[in-house]
């Protein structure tokens, strides 16, 4: 199965809340490797999209989703969207993360996504104060749907 993340309303390349946050980008963090961010998009891009390959298996509490970008901590599975900023030398450093919580996907939608081949998340990446979205992200901040894979 694939997980596609379709993001809109990115907050920009700098942040007033983080004085040293310039050249902001957002990408998907690899499992257990916070320094490894896949396919970063500039913070002022009109939109961002990632497609992640994953596997599914039956579990005691429903479908278990695993993969190279699926985090598994504190009894939950999620995808980290990591916000990075670059220093004068171009070194990227993570300064915030958003957790797309897979336990917030309804069992019906997840089962349909397993059958169709894709689970799609749609969300805005700017919070209510105009800053990069962070923290645990669940509906209504994200909409999960099952769609046909390419």
C-alpha positions in Angstrom: 0.0 0.0 0.0 1.0 3.6 -0.5 0.5 6.5 1.8 0.2 9.8 -0.1 0.4 13.1 1.8 -1.0 16.1 0.0 -0.2 19.4 1.8 -1.2 22.9 1.1 -0.9 26.3 2.7 2.8 26.1 3.7 3.9 28.8 6.1 6.8 30.4 4.2 10.6 30.3 4.2 11.0 32.1 7.6 9.1 32.2 10.9 8.5 35.1 13.2 8.2 32.7 16.1 11.6 31.2 15.5 14.0 34.1 14.9 16.8 31.8 13.6 14.5 29.8 11.4 15.4 30.8 7.8 15.3 28.8 4.7 12.6 26.6 6.1 11.8 23.3 4.4 9.5 20.3 5.3 10.0 16.7 4.5 9.2 13.2 5.7 11.5 11.8 8.4 12.9 8.3 8.0 12.0 5.8 10.7 14.2 6.3 13.8 16.5 8.7 11.9 15.6 12.3 12.7 18.5 13.6 10.7 17.2 12.0 7.5 14.5 14.0 5.9 13.1 12.7 2.5 12.1 14.9 -0.3 12.1 18.3 1.4 9.9 21.0 0.0 10.6 24.7 0.5 8.4 26.4 3.1 7.0 28.9 0.5 6.0 26.2 -2.0 2.3 26.4 -3.0 1.9 22.7 -2.1 3.9 19.6 -1.2 3.3 15.9 -1.9 5.0 12.7 -0.8 4.2 9.1 -1.6 5.4 6.5 0.9 5.6 2.8 0.3 4.4 0.7 3.2 3.2 -2.7 4.1 0.0 -3.8 6.0 -0.7 -6.8 8.1 -3.6 -7.9 10.3 -3.0 -7.1 14.0 -4.8 -7.8 17.2 -6.4 -4.3 17.1 -6.9 -4.0 13.3 -4.5 -3.3 10.4 -0.9 -2.6 11.2 0.9 -0.3 8.9 4.7 -0.5 8.6 7.4 0.9 6.4 10.7 2.9 6.2 8.9 6.2 7.2 6.4 4.8 9.6 7.3 5.6 13.2 6.2 3.4 16.0 6.5 5.0 19.5 4.4 5.1 22.6 2.0 2.4 21.2 1.1 4.5 18.2 2.1 4.5 14.5 2.6 7.8 12.7 4.5 9.7 10.0 6.7 12.6 11.0 6.7 15.7 8.8 9.9 17.4 9.9 10.5 21.1 9.6 14.1 22.1 9.0 16.0 25.3 8.7 19.4 25.9 7.2 22.3 27.8 8.6 24.7 30.0 6.7 26.7 27.0 5.6 23.6 25.2 4.3 23.4 22.6 7.2 19.8 21.6 7.8 18.6 21.3 11.4 15.1 20.0 12.4 13.3 22.5 14.6 9.7 21.2 14.6 7.7 18.1 13.7 4.1 17.2 12.9 2.9 13.7 13.6 0.3 12.4 11.2 -1.4 9.9 13.5 -2.3 6.7 11.8 -4.5 5.6 14.7 -6.8 8.5 13.7 -7.6 6.8 10.4 -11.0 5.1 10.7 -10.8 1.3 10.3 -13.2 1.4 7.4 -11.0 3.9 5.5 -7.9 1.9 6.3 -9.5 -1.3 5.1 -10.6 0.4 1.9 -7.1 1.8 1.4 -5.6 -1.7 1.7 -7.9 -2.9 -1.0 -7.5 0.1 -3.3 -3.7 0.5 -2.7 -3.5 4.0 -1.4 -4.3 5.9 1.8 -4.3 9.7 1.2 -3.8 12.4 3.8 -4.8 16.0 3.0 -3.9 18.8 5.3 -2.8 22.4 5.7 0.8 22.9 7.0 0.2 26.3 8.6 -1.3 26.4 12.1 -3.8 28.9 13.4 -1.0 31.4 14.2 0.5 31.2 10.7 3.4 29.1 11.9 4.6 25.6 10.7 2.1 23.0 11.9 3.4 20.7 14.6 2.3 18.2 17.3 -0.1 15.3 16.9 -2.2 15.8 13.8 -5.7 14.2 13.7 -9.0 15.1 12.1 -10.2 17.7 11.5 -6.7 19.0 10.8 -6.1 16.1 8.4 -8.6 14.3 6.1 -7.8 10.6 5.4 -9.3 8.9 2.3 -8.8 5.6 0.4 -8.0 6.1 -3.2 -6.9 4.0 -6.2 -3.1 3.7 -6.5 -1.5 4.7 -9.8 
